[in-house]
């Protein structure tokens, strides 16, 4: 799996708590603050995410944080949220560049434990259909910390052969040729 980062939030947490990232201490540590003065609670995308059939407010908050990270922080294109009620997840479909194919981001709060079985279930039910049947299913897990830090991990169903190096010196490298030869056996 490869690390990556991105946040998304969705108004959840204990009532009366401070806004995410605030320095106030109310004694209630949570993912997001109450609606009083919280801009997130009135954000159109956040309110749409809250209307999905997802019962875990922390998951919605994580999805909103990732949404903001992809759209505002990383300048991704066509960032859309999709509720997967069966998995109780909000997934995001987005393009890194306008001409790229859609990628699936699965925001997950850092406190949620993921088993191999759960990751496989997410891969099967949240992945987009592939044009090429030889392309393995893949999703990017966006692990969201309570301070809105996001780390991305790309998960695929099976092994993916790495792209050749961009540096032409590495292509001529004897070790690279040896590794490439082993991959294709």
PATI-339317 format. One record per residue (C-alpha): residue number from 1; residue in three letters; x, y, z. Coordinates in steps of 0.5 Angstrom, whole numbers, plus 500, padded with zeros to 3 digits. Layout:
N
<rec><pos>NUM</pos><code>ALA</code><east>X</east><north>Y</north><up>Z</up></rec>
...
This chain:
185
<rec><pos>1</pos><code>UNK</code><east>500</east><north>500</north><up>500</up></rec>
<rec><pos>2</pos><code>UNK</code><east>502</east><north>507</north><up>499</up></rec>
<rec><pos>3</pos><code>UNK</code><east>502</east><north>513</north><up>503</up></rec>
<rec><pos>4</pos><code>UNK</code><east>498</east><north>519</north><up>501</up></rec>
<rec><pos>5</pos><code>UNK</code><east>494</east><north>524</north><up>505</up></rec>
<rec><pos>6</pos><code>UNK</code><east>487</east><north>528</north><up>504</up></rec>
<rec><pos>7</pos><code>UNK</code><east>482</east><north>531</north><up>509</up></rec>
<rec><pos>8</pos><code>UNK</code><east>474</east><north>531</north><up>509</up></rec>
<rec><pos>9</pos><code>UNK</code><east>469</east><north>532</north><up>514</up></rec>
<rec><pos>10</pos><code>UNK</code><east>462</east><north>532</north><up>516</up></rec>
<rec><pos>11</pos><code>UNK</code><east>459</east><north>536</north><up>522</up></rec>
<rec><pos>12</pos><code>UNK</code><east>459</east><north>530</north><up>527</up></rec>
<rec><pos>13</pos><code>UNK</code><east>461</east><north>530</north><up>534</up></rec>
<rec><pos>14</pos><code>UNK</code><east>459</east><north>532</north><up>541</up></rec>
<rec><pos>15</pos><code>UNK</code><east>454</east><north>538</north><up>542</up></rec>
<rec><pos>16</pos><code>UNK</code><east>458</east><north>544</north><up>545</up></rec>
<rec><pos>17</pos><code>UNK</code><east>465</east><north>542</north><up>543</up></rec>
<rec><pos>18</pos><code>UNK</code><east>469</east><north>546</north><up>539</up></rec>
<rec><pos>19</pos><code>UNK</code><east>470</east><north>546</north><up>532</up></rec>
<rec><pos>20</pos><code>UNK</code><east>475</east><north>542</north><up>529</up></rec>
<rec><pos>21</pos><code>UNK</code><east>482</east><north>544</north><up>529</up></rec>
<rec><pos>22</pos><code>UNK</code><east>480</east><north>550</north><up>534</up></rec>
<rec><pos>23</pos><code>UNK</code><east>485</east><north>551</north><up>541</up></rec>
<rec><pos>24</pos><code>UNK</code><east>479</east><north>551</north><up>545</up></rec>
<rec><pos>25</pos><code>UNK</code><east>478</east><north>545</north><up>550</up></rec>
<rec><pos>26</pos><code>UNK</code><east>471</east><north>544</north><up>552</up></rec>
<rec><pos>27</pos><code>UNK</code><east>473</east><north>537</north><up>556</up></rec>
<rec><pos>28</pos><code>UNK</code><east>470</east><north>533</north><up>550</up></rec>
<rec><pos>29</pos><code>UNK</code><east>474</east><north>531</north><up>545</up></rec>
<rec><pos>30</pos><code>UNK</code><east>471</east><north>529</north><up>538</up></rec>
<rec><pos>31</pos><code>UNK</code><east>471</east><north>530</north><up>531</up></rec>
<rec><pos>32</pos><code>UNK</code><east>467</east><north>536</north><up>530</up></rec>
<rec><pos>33</pos><code>UNK</code><east>464</east><north>541</north><up>534</up></rec>
<rec><pos>34</pos><code>UNK</code><east>457</east><north>543</north><up>535</up></rec>
<rec><pos>35</pos><code>UNK</code><east>453</east><north>547</north><up>530</up></rec>
<rec><pos>36</pos><code>UNK</code><east>453</east><north>554</north><up>534</up></rec>
<rec><pos>37</pos><code>UNK</code><east>458</east><north>558</north><up>529</up></rec>
<rec><pos>38</pos><code>UNK</code><east>461</east><north>552</north><up>526</up></rec>
<rec><pos>39</pos><code>UNK</code><east>461</east><north>554</north><up>518</up></rec>
<rec><pos>40</pos><code>UNK</code><east>462</east><north>546</north><up>517</up></rec>
<rec><pos>41</pos><code>UNK</code><east>455</east><north>545</north><up>519</up></rec>
<rec><pos>42</pos><code>UNK</code><east>452</east><north>550</north><up>514</up></rec>
<rec><pos>43</pos><code>UNK</code><east>457</east><north>548</north><up>508</up></rec>
<rec><pos>44</pos><code>UNK</code><east>452</east><north>545</north><up>502</up></rec>
<rec><pos>45</pos><code>UNK</code><east>456</east><north>539</north><up>501</up></rec>
<rec><pos>46</pos><code>UNK</code><east>457</east><north>537</north><up>508</up></rec>
<rec><pos>47</pos><code>UNK</code><east>449</east><north>538</north><up>509</up></rec>
<rec><pos>48</pos><code>UNK</code><east>448</east><north>533</north><up>503</up></rec>
<rec><pos>49</pos><code>UNK</code><east>453</east><north>528</north><up>506</up></rec>
<rec><pos>50</pos><code>UNK</code><east>449</east><north>529</north><up>513</up></rec>
<rec><pos>51</pos><code>UNK</code><east>443</east><north>527</north><up>509</up></rec>
<rec><pos>52</pos><code>UNK</code><east>446</east><north>520</north><up>506</up></rec>
<rec><pos>53</pos><code>UNK</code><east>444</east><north>514</north><up>510</up></rec>
<rec><pos>54</pos><code>UNK</code><east>450</east><north>514</north><up>514</up></rec>
<rec><pos>55</pos><code>UNK</code><east>450</east><north>513</north><up>521</up></rec>
<rec><pos>56</pos><code>UNK</code><east>457</east><north>514</north><up>523</up></rec>
<rec><pos>57</pos><code>UNK</code><east>458</east><north>522</north><up>524</up></rec>
<rec><pos>58</pos><code>UNK</code><east>465</east><north>521</north><up>525</up></rec>
<rec><pos>59</pos><code>UNK</code><east>465</east><north>518</north><up>518</up></rec>
<rec><pos>60</pos><code>UNK</code><east>462</east><north>523</north><up>515</up></rec>
<rec><pos>61</pos><code>UNK</code><east>466</east><north>528</north><up>518</up></rec>
<rec><pos>62</pos><code>UNK</code><east>472</east><north>524</north><up>515</up></rec>
<rec><pos>63</pos><code>UNK</code><east>469</east><north>524</north><up>508</up></rec>
<rec><pos>64</pos><code>UNK</code><east>468</east><north>532</north><up>509</up></rec>
<rec><pos>65</pos><code>UNK</code><east>475</east><north>533</north><up>511</up></rec>
<rec><pos>66</pos><code>UNK</code><east>478</east><north>529</north><up>505</up></rec>
<rec><pos>67</pos><code>UNK</code><east>473</east><north>533</north><up>500</up></rec>
<rec><pos>68</pos><code>UNK</code><east>476</east><north>539</north><up>502</up></rec>
<rec><pos>69</pos><code>UNK</code><east>483</east><north>537</north><up>502</up></rec>
<rec><pos>70</pos><code>UNK</code><east>482</east><north>534</north><up>495</up></rec>
<rec><pos>71</pos><code>UNK</code><east>478</east><north>540</north><up>492</up></rec>
<rec><pos>72</pos><code>UNK</code><east>482</east><north>546</north><up>496</up></rec>
<rec><pos>73</pos><code>UNK</code><east>489</east><north>543</north><up>498</up></rec>
<rec><pos>74</pos><code>UNK</code><east>490</east><north>538</north><up>492</up></rec>
<rec><pos>75</pos><code>UNK</code><east>486</east><north>542</north><up>486</up></rec>
<rec><pos>76</pos><code>UNK</code><east>483</east><north>535</north><up>484</up></rec>
<rec><pos>77</pos><code>UNK</code><east>477</east><north>535</north><up>479</up></rec>
<rec><pos>78</pos><code>UNK</code><east>470</east><north>533</north><up>479</up></rec>
<rec><pos>79</pos><code>UNK</code><east>470</east><north>531</north><up>487</up></rec>
<rec><pos>80</pos><code>UNK</code><east>463</east><north>528</north><up>488</up></rec>
<rec><pos>81</pos><code>UNK</code><east>461</east><north>524</north><up>494</up></rec>
<rec><pos>82</pos><code>UNK</code><east>457</east><north>518</north><up>494</up></rec>
<rec><pos>83</pos><code>UNK</code><east>454</east><north>514</north><up>500</up></rec>
<rec><pos>84</pos><code>UNK</code><east>455</east><north>507</north><up>500</up></rec>
<rec><pos>85</pos><code>UNK</code><east>450</east><north>505</north><up>505</up></rec>
<rec><pos>86</pos><code>UNK</code><east>451</east><north>497</north><up>505</up></rec>
<rec><pos>87</pos><code>UNK</code><east>458</east><north>499</north><up>508</up></rec>
<rec><pos>88</pos><code>UNK</code><east>456</east><north>505</north><up>512</up></rec>
<rec><pos>89</pos><code>UNK</code><east>461</east><north>509</north><up>508</up></rec>
<rec><pos>90</pos><code>UNK</code><east>462</east><north>516</north><up>504</up></rec>
<rec><pos>91</pos><code>UNK</code><east>466</east><north>515</north><up>498</up></rec>
<rec><pos>92</pos><code>UNK</code><east>469</east><north>520</north><up>494</up></rec>
<rec><pos>93</pos><code>UNK</code><east>470</east><north>520</north><up>486</up></rec>
<rec><pos>94</pos><code>UNK</code><east>475</east><north>525</north><up>484</up></rec>
<rec><pos>95</pos><code>UNK</code><east>480</east><north>526</north><up>478</up></rec>
<rec><pos>96</pos><code>UNK</code><east>487</east><north>528</north><up>480</up></rec>
<rec><pos>97</pos><code>UNK</code><east>488</east><north>531</north><up>473</up></rec>
<rec><pos>98</pos><code>UNK</code><east>482</east><north>533</north><up>468</up></rec>
<rec><pos>99</pos><code>UNK</code><east>484</east><north>528</north><up>463</up></rec>
<rec><pos>100</pos><code>UNK</code><east>485</east><north>522</north><up>468</up></rec>
<rec><pos>101</pos><code>UNK</code><east>480</east><north>517</north><up>470</up></rec>
<rec><pos>102</pos><code>UNK</code><east>476</east><north>517</north><up>476</up></rec>
<rec><pos>103</pos><code>UNK</code><east>479</east><north>515</north><up>483</up></rec>
<rec><pos>104</pos><code>UNK</code><east>475</east><north>512</north><up>489</up></rec>
<rec><pos>105</pos><code>UNK</code><east>477</east><north>515</north><up>496</up></rec>
<rec><pos>106</pos><code>UNK</code><east>475</east><north>512</north><up>502</up></rec>
<rec><pos>107</pos><code>UNK</code><east>475</east><north>516</north><up>508</up></rec>
<rec><pos>108</pos><code>UNK</code><east>476</east><north>513</north><up>514</up></rec>
<rec><pos>109</pos><code>UNK</code><east>477</east><north>516</north><up>521</up></rec>
<rec><pos>110</pos><code>UNK</code><east>484</east><north>514</north><up>525</up></rec>
<rec><pos>111</pos><code>UNK</code><east>480</east><north>510</north><up>530</up></rec>
<rec><pos>112</pos><code>UNK</code><east>477</east><north>505</north><up>526</up></rec>
<rec><pos>113</pos><code>UNK</code><east>480</east><north>499</north><up>525</up></rec>
<rec><pos>114</pos><code>UNK</code><east>480</east><north>495</north><up>519</up></rec>
<rec><pos>115</pos><code>UNK</code><east>481</east><north>488</north><up>518</up></rec>
<rec><pos>116</pos><code>UNK</code><east>483</east><north>485</north><up>511</up></rec>
<rec><pos>117</pos><code>UNK</code><east>476</east><north>482</north><up>510</up></rec>
<rec><pos>118</pos><code>UNK</code><east>474</east><north>489</north><up>511</up></rec>
<rec><pos>119</pos><code>UNK</code><east>479</east><north>492</north><up>506</up></rec>
<rec><pos>120</pos><code>UNK</code><east>477</east><north>487</north><up>501</up></rec>
<rec><pos>121</pos><code>UNK</code><east>469</east><north>488</north><up>502</up></rec>
<rec><pos>122</pos><code>UNK</code><east>471</east><north>495</north><up>501</up></rec>
<rec><pos>123</pos><code>UNK</code><east>475</east><north>494</north><up>495</up></rec>
<rec><pos>124</pos><code>UNK</code><east>469</east><north>489</north><up>492</up></rec>
<rec><pos>125</pos><code>UNK</code><east>463</east><north>494</north><up>493</up></rec>
<rec><pos>126</pos><code>UNK</code><east>466</east><north>501</north><up>493</up></rec>
<rec><pos>127</pos><code>UNK</code><east>471</east><north>500</north><up>487</up></rec>
<rec><pos>128</pos><code>UNK</code><east>469</east><north>503</north><up>480</up></rec>
<rec><pos>129</pos><code>UNK</code><east>468</east><north>498</north><up>474</up></rec>
<rec><pos>130</pos><code>UNK</code><east>475</east><north>497</north><up>470</up></rec>
<rec><pos>131</pos><code>UNK</code><east>475</east><north>498</north><up>463</up></rec>
<rec><pos>132</pos><code>UNK</code><east>480</east><north>493</north><up>462</up></rec>
<rec><pos>133</pos><code>UNK</code><east>479</east><north>487</north><up>465</up></rec>
<rec><pos>134</pos><code>UNK</code><east>486</east><north>485</north><up>467</up></rec>
<rec><pos>135</pos><code>UNK</code><east>486</east><north>492</north><up>471</up></rec>
<rec><pos>136</pos><code>UNK</code><east>486</east><north>490</north><up>479</up></rec>
<rec><pos>137</pos><code>UNK</code><east>480</east><north>493</north><up>483</up></rec>
<rec><pos>138</pos><code>UNK</code><east>483</east><north>499</north><up>487</up></rec>
<rec><pos>139</pos><code>UNK</code><east>481</east><north>504</north><up>492</up></rec>
<rec><pos>140</pos><code>UNK</code><east>485</east><north>509</north><up>496</up></rec>
<rec><pos>141</pos><code>UNK</code><east>484</east><north>509</north><up>503</up></rec>
<rec><pos>142</pos><code>UNK</code><east>484</east><north>516</north><up>506</up></rec>
<rec><pos>143</pos><code>UNK</code><east>486</east><north>516</north><up>514</up></rec>
<rec><pos>144</pos><code>UNK</code><east>483</east><north>522</north><up>517</up></rec>
<rec><pos>145</pos><code>UNK</code><east>486</east><north>524</north><up>524</up></rec>
<rec><pos>146</pos><code>UNK</code><east>482</east><north>528</north><up>529</up></rec>
<rec><pos>147</pos><code>UNK</code><east>487</east><north>534</north><up>527</up></rec>
<rec><pos>148</pos><code>UNK</code><east>485</east><north>534</north><up>520</up></rec>
<rec><pos>149</pos><code>UNK</code><east>491</east><north>530</north><up>518</up></rec>
<rec><pos>150</pos><code>UNK</code><east>490</east><north>526</north><up>512</up></rec>
<rec><pos>151</pos><code>UNK</code><east>494</east><north>520</north><up>510</up></rec>
<rec><pos>152</pos><code>UNK</code><east>493</east><north>516</north><up>503</up></rec>
<rec><pos>153</pos><code>UNK</code><east>494</east><north>509</north><up>502</up></rec>
<rec><pos>154</pos><code>UNK</code><east>492</east><north>506</north><up>495</up></rec>
<rec><pos>155</pos><code>UNK</code><east>490</east><north>499</north><up>496</up></rec>
<rec><pos>156</pos><code>UNK</code><east>489</east><north>494</north><up>490</up></rec>
<rec><pos>157</pos><code>UNK</code><east>486</east><north>487</north><up>489</up></rec>
<rec><pos>158</pos><code>UNK</code><east>493</east><north>483</north><up>488</up></rec>
<rec><pos>159</pos><code>UNK</code><east>500</east><north>486</north><up>486</up></rec>
<rec><pos>160</pos><code>UNK</code><east>501</east><north>492</north><up>481</up></rec>
<rec><pos>161</pos><code>UNK</code><east>507</east><north>492</north><up>477</up></rec>
<rec><pos>162</pos><code>UNK</code><east>511</east><north>499</north><up>478</up></rec>
<rec><pos>163</pos><code>UNK</code><east>512</east><north>504</north><up>472</up></rec>
<rec><pos>164</pos><code>UNK</code><east>519</east><north>504</north><up>470</up></rec>
<rec><pos>165</pos><code>UNK</code><east>523</east><north>510</north><up>473</up></rec>
<rec><pos>166</pos><code>UNK</code><east>523</east><north>517</north><up>470</up></rec>
<rec><pos>167</pos><code>UNK</code><east>530</east><north>517</north><up>470</up></rec>
<rec><pos>168</pos><code>UNK</code><east>533</east><north>514</north><up>464</up></rec>
<rec><pos>169</pos><code>UNK</code><east>540</east><north>513</north><up>468</up></rec>
<rec><pos>170</pos><code>UNK</code><east>536</east><north>508</north><up>472</up></rec>
<rec><pos>171</pos><code>UNK</code><east>533</east><north>504</north><up>466</up></rec>
<rec><pos>172</pos><code>UNK</code><east>540</east><north>503</north><up>464</up></rec>
<rec><pos>173</pos><code>UNK</code><east>541</east><north>500</north><up>471</up></rec>
<rec><pos>174</pos><code>UNK</code><east>543</east><north>493</north><up>472</up></rec>
<rec><pos>175</pos><code>UNK</code><east>539</east><north>492</north><up>478</up></rec>
<rec><pos>176</pos><code>UNK</code><east>533</east><north>495</north><up>475</up></rec>
<rec><pos>177</pos><code>UNK</code><east>533</east><north>491</north><up>469</up></rec>
<rec><pos>178</pos><code>UNK</code><east>534</east><north>485</north><up>474</up></rec>
<rec><pos>179</pos><code>UNK</code><east>528</east><north>487</north><up>478</up></rec>
<rec><pos>180</pos><code>UNK</code><east>524</east><north>488</north><up>472</up></rec>
<rec><pos>181</pos><code>UNK</code><east>526</east><north>481</north><up>469</up></rec>
<rec><pos>182</pos><code>UNK</code><east>524</east><north>478</north><up>475</up></rec>
<rec><pos>183</pos><code>UNK</code><east>517</east><north>481</north><up>475</up></rec>
<rec><pos>184</pos><code>UNK</code><east>515</east><north>478</north><up>468</up></rec>
<rec><pos>185</pos><code>UNK</code><east>517</east><north>471</north><up>470</up></rec>
